[in-house]
Amino acid sequence: MRIFTKAFRWSALGLFSYTFLLIGCGQAMLSDEYLANRSKKEFVKMKEKEKVSSNKSHQQMIQEIGERIAGVAQVDLPGTDWEFVVFQKGDANAFAMPGGKVGVNSGLIDLAAGNEDEIAAVMGHEIAHVALRHSNKRMSQAIGLGVGGVILDVALRNQSSTDRMLGRAAYGVGSTVGVALPFSRENETEADHRGLYYSAMAGYDPRGAVSFWRKMEAKNKGKRMPQFLSTHPNPGNRIQFLEEKMDHALGLYRQAKQARGERPNT
């Protein structure tokens, strides 16, 4: 393989150093208010573009689960204008946006077979991402990486076509493996932790998180990316983590059920 020139190596070093500086400074770049307003506009567009489910029972269920979890999360997200929508999409997915806009795909409800504890586990996880300001960090980080890509083009403009190609490839792998994805996996674990407690404190059996991820593991068996290139933890690792936190979560769940005058699952 051809060796990069000395000039290129110094350009690349400067690029990566500057990009990391931008990313580090960018963490506080976007305010909660800005993200909430932008998310509201994007959610309106999404409802116009994507098919909203006409299943009233599904919508009612998601509304109730969402309101209960939001009631718990309000200590972290005071004054949030919550909205919960079921989209008619087959993939088992859900999301929550800054400003309280939450979407759940019908495919997720189908995979959970309508099990409210499992659905609550996923919604608690997504709402936890918002409470932990992960969107702010990720969007600020994306800005840093985008600027880094522009700087790279300038740094490589006098290099050969081969060096330019290799340099862009190195930046692509470095920005993904070295910056974006490890940060995302950390976020996922944080959201798993807090989301588990959110759903438990809302009166949903936290063991639903484990049963749901077992279903996801079975559904995606043989399709999973290697862990070091995955934005989500390995399902087996995720289940182990949730089980380690389960005793405390079950205590919160039983307290919540008692406060609601309901009998907890055994």
Secondary structure as the mmCIF struct_conf table of DSSP 4:
data_model
#
loop_
_struct_conf.conf_type_id
_struct_conf.id
_struct_conf.beg_label_comp_id
_struct_conf.beg_label_asym_id
_struct_conf.beg_label_seq_id
_struct_conf.end_label_comp_id
_struct_conf.end_label_asym_id
_struct_conf.end_label_seq_id
HELX_LH_PP_P HELX_LH_PP_P1 ARG A 2 THR A 5
HELX_RH_AL_P HELX_RH_AL_P1 LYS A 6 CYS A 25
HELX_RH_3T_P HELX_RH_3T_P1 GLY A 26 ALA A 28
BEND BEND1 MET A 29 LEU A 30
HELX_RH_AL_P HELX_RH_AL_P2 ASP A 32 LYS A 49
BEND BEND2 GLU A 50 GLU A 50
HELX_LH_PP_P HELX_LH_PP_P2 LYS A 51 LYS A 51
STRN STRN1 VAL A 52 VAL A 52
HELX_LH_PP_P HELX_LH_PP_P3 SER A 53 SER A 53
HELX_RH_AL_P HELX_RH_AL_P3 LYS A 56 ALA A 73
TURN_TY1_P TURN_TY1_P1 GLN A 74 ASP A 76
BEND BEND3 LEU A 77 LEU A 77
TURN_TY1_P TURN_TY1_P2 PRO A 78 GLY A 79
STRN STRN2 GLU A 83 PHE A 87
BEND BEND4 GLY A 90 ASP A 91
STRN STRN3 ALA A 94 MET A 97
TURN_TY1_P TURN_TY1_P3 PRO A 98 GLY A 100
STRN STRN4 LYS A 101 ASN A 105
HELX_RH_AL_P HELX_RH_AL_P4 SER A 106 LEU A 111
TURN_TY1_P TURN_TY1_P4 ALA A 112 GLY A 114
HELX_RH_AL_P HELX_RH_AL_P5 GLU A 116 ALA A 131
TURN_TY1_P TURN_TY1_P5 LEU A 132 ARG A 133
HELX_RH_AL_P HELX_RH_AL_P6 HIS A 134 ALA A 155
TURN_TY1_P TURN_TY1_P6 LEU A 156 ASN A 158
BEND BEND5 GLN A 159 GLN A 159
HELX_RH_AL_P HELX_RH_AL_P7 SER A 161 VAL A 173
HELX_RH_PI_P HELX_RH_PI_P1 GLY A 174 ALA A 180
HELX_RH_AL_P HELX_RH_AL_P8 LEU A 181 MET A 201
TURN_TY1_P TURN_TY1_P7 ALA A 202 GLY A 203
TURN_TY1_P TURN_TY1_P8 PRO A 206 PRO A 206
HELX_RH_AL_P HELX_RH_AL_P9 ARG A 207 LYS A 219
TURN_TY1_P TURN_TY1_P9 ASN A 220 LYS A 223
HELX_LH_PP_P HELX_LH_PP_P4 ARG A 224 PRO A 226
HELX_RH_3T_P HELX_RH_3T_P2 GLN A 227 LEU A 229
BEND BEND6 THR A 231 HIS A 232
HELX_RH_AL_P HELX_RH_AL_P10 PRO A 235 GLU A 244
TURN_TY1_P TURN_TY1_P10 LYS A 245 LYS A 245
HELX_RH_AL_P HELX_RH_AL_P11 MET A 246 ALA A 259
TURN_TY1_P TURN_TY1_P11 ARG A 260 GLY A 261
HELX_LH_PP_P HELX_LH_PP_P5 ARG A 263 ASN A 265
#
